[in-house]
Amino acid sequence: MFHNRFGAVARLAELGCVLAALALAAATAARADGCPKPSDEIATDRPDVTNSSIVVPVGSLQNENGVNLTGRNSGRSIDGSNSRWRLGIAPCLEVLIDLPSYTGPMRSPGVSGFSDVAPGIKWQISPVPGKIDLSITAGVALPTGAAAIAGRGAQPYIQLPWSWELHDGWGLSGMFTEFFRPAELTGQHMSEATFVIEKKLTERISVFTEYVGDYPDGARPIQLINSGGMYHLTPTQQLDLHVAFGLNRNSPNYIVGLGYSFRVDGLFR
């Protein structure tokens, strides 16, 4: 019952965000001055599960990569390169694509194979009054990977990442996601909710702690606490790491990951 209630709350929250986004659309669509610029620092969708509410600047191409080591019961697996390409095509608008990543067992039991390729589009509706940034992402995982890894059929999704800049380097962020898997016989829908507390320690170093909850229909949830940090080598390059621990028996015991991201500006000049 709790799982169903949580899913309903998540969907209501998403609906509220969508209505707020539509109400602000007319006022924000023409405000290109509030959209990201090449002079801004890189803002990535990793290493936390929560995606950035900030899109890539117009004419900028961003590549994000990482590798994870996951332990679940007596098994251990590694996956990579978890590559996401993001291209700014208009003010506050980007297209993105997740390339297939390979998962392989390092210790049995485990399955191996590639994930799906997943294109998407992201619109940043910001800045909302009060230094709150909000975006809407829509995409679909196409059935190109192994069913044991990625599931069956096309799997559309919609995401609502948000962030709120506080004082003294502190910030809050989160994301609501609805996944749809119509080709599956069971578990055709899953809601995901995340919440992040972040602190900018220096001009180059930030740390975070994140809650991640996946709530599939008709199944037990997957819940994680994920913590890590980001280091900006340059304003357009980032190194990151994270460590996650499961909060229930249905979750992985641990996940350890490393990543590197970069951005190239001025492609449309």
NORKA-V901626 format. One record per residue. N is the residue number from 1. PSI is psi in radians with two decimals (999 if undefined). NEAR is the number of other C-alpha atoms within 8 Angstrom. Layout:
n	psi	near
N	PSI	NEAR
N	PSI	NEAR
//
This chain:
n	psi	near
1	-0.73	4
2	-0.70	5
3	-0.76	10
4	-0.71	8
5	-0.72	8
6	-0.73	9
7	-0.70	10
8	-0.73	8
9	-0.75	8
10	-0.75	12
11	-0.65	10
12	-0.69	8
13	-0.72	8
14	-0.75	10
15	-0.72	8
16	-0.71	8
17	-0.69	9
18	-0.77	8
19	-0.70	8
20	-0.68	8
21	-0.76	10
22	-0.65	8
23	-0.53	7
24	-0.15	10
25	-0.82	9
26	-0.59	8
27	-0.38	7
28	-0.35	10
29	-0.61	8
30	0.05	6
31	1.16	8
32	-0.39	8
33	-0.35	4
34	0.02	7
35	2.78	11
36	2.60	12
37	2.77	7
38	-0.40	10
39	-0.22	4
40	2.67	7
41	2.74	7
42	2.39	10
43	2.02	8
44	2.90	9
45	0.22	10
46	2.87	9
47	-0.07	14
48	2.81	11
49	-0.61	8
50	2.13	13
51	2.73	10
52	2.48	11
53	0.00	11
54	2.25	10
55	3.04	14
56	2.47	15
57	2.75	15
58	2.31	16
59	0.18	13
60	2.45	14
61	2.18	13
62	2.37	12
63	2.22	11
64	2.32	15
65	2.74	12
66	2.85	12
67	2.45	12
68	2.49	11
69	2.13	11
70	2.31	12
71	2.26	12
72	1.98	10
73	-2.13	6
74	-0.02	8
75	2.78	12
76	2.38	14
77	2.83	13
78	2.49	12
79	2.57	12
80	2.90	12
81	0.12	9
82	0.81	13
83	2.29	13
84	2.22	11
85	2.35	12
86	2.30	12
87	2.16	14
88	2.05	16
89	-0.26	9
90	2.88	9
91	2.18	10
92	0.39	15
93	2.30	14
94	2.72	15
95	2.63	12
96	2.79	12
97	2.29	11
98	2.10	11
99	2.74	11
100	2.35	11
101	2.56	12
102	2.33	11
103	2.27	14
104	2.50	11
105	2.43	13
106	-0.38	8
107	2.23	9
108	2.69	8
109	2.84	8
110	2.86	10
111	2.81	9
112	2.73	10
113	3.14	11
114	2.63	12
115	3.08	13
116	2.76	14
117	2.40	13
118	1.72	11
119	2.76	11
120	3.07	11
121	2.50	11
122	2.27	13
123	2.17	11
124	2.09	14
125	1.52	15
126	2.94	11
127	2.32	10
128	2.54	10
129	2.37	5
130	0.30	5
131	0.52	8
132	2.17	12
133	2.45	14
134	2.42	16
135	2.80	14
136	2.24	12
137	2.35	11
138	2.38	11
139	-3.12	11
140	2.31	11
141	2.07	11
142	2.53	10
143	1.23	11
144	-0.26	7
145	-3.00	12
146	2.33	11
147	-0.56	7
148	-0.38	8
149	-0.85	12
150	-0.21	11
151	-3.10	8
152	2.52	9
153	3.12	10
154	2.48	11
155	1.59	12
156	2.74	11
157	2.77	11
158	2.39	11
159	2.59	11
160	1.48	13
161	2.49	15
162	2.79	13
163	2.65	13
164	1.99	11
165	2.13	10
166	-2.54	8
167	2.77	6
168	0.62	4
169	0.01	9
170	2.63	11
171	2.70	12
172	2.58	12
173	2.98	13
174	-3.14	12
175	2.40	14
176	2.34	13
177	2.42	11
178	2.10	12
179	2.42	11
180	2.26	10
181	1.28	13
182	-0.40	10
183	-0.22	8
184	2.55	10
185	-0.59	6
186	2.85	5
187	0.84	11
188	-0.09	12
189	2.45	11
190	2.36	12
191	2.46	14
192	2.38	13
193	2.39	12
194	2.72	13
195	2.32	12
196	2.41	12
197	2.17	11
198	2.59	12
199	2.22	10
200	1.93	10
201	-0.76	9
202	-3.06	6
203	-0.38	5
204	-0.32	9
205	2.28	11
206	2.62	12
207	2.80	12
208	2.79	11
209	2.37	11
210	2.45	12
211	2.35	11
212	2.20	14
213	2.10	11
214	2.22	11
215	1.49	14
216	2.59	12
217	2.31	10
218	0.29	6
219	2.87	7
220	2.62	8
221	2.81	11
222	2.17	13
223	2.34	12
224	2.62	12
225	2.14	12
226	2.19	13
227	2.63	12
228	-2.85	13
229	2.84	12
230	2.46	13
231	2.15	10
232	1.88	11
233	-0.75	9
234	3.04	6
235	-0.29	8
236	0.28	11
237	2.45	12
238	2.36	13
239	2.53	12
240	2.80	13
241	2.73	12
242	2.71	14
243	2.22	11
244	2.60	11
245	2.41	11
246	2.58	13
247	-0.10	9
248	3.07	7
249	-0.34	6
250	-0.08	7
251	2.79	12
252	2.63	12
253	-0.75	10
254	2.74	11
255	2.24	13
256	2.26	11
257	2.65	12
258	2.62	12
259	2.83	12
260	2.36	11
261	2.64	12
262	2.81	11
263	2.39	11
264	2.18	9
265	2.90	9
266	0.52	8
267	-0.39	8
268	0.24	5
269	999	4
//
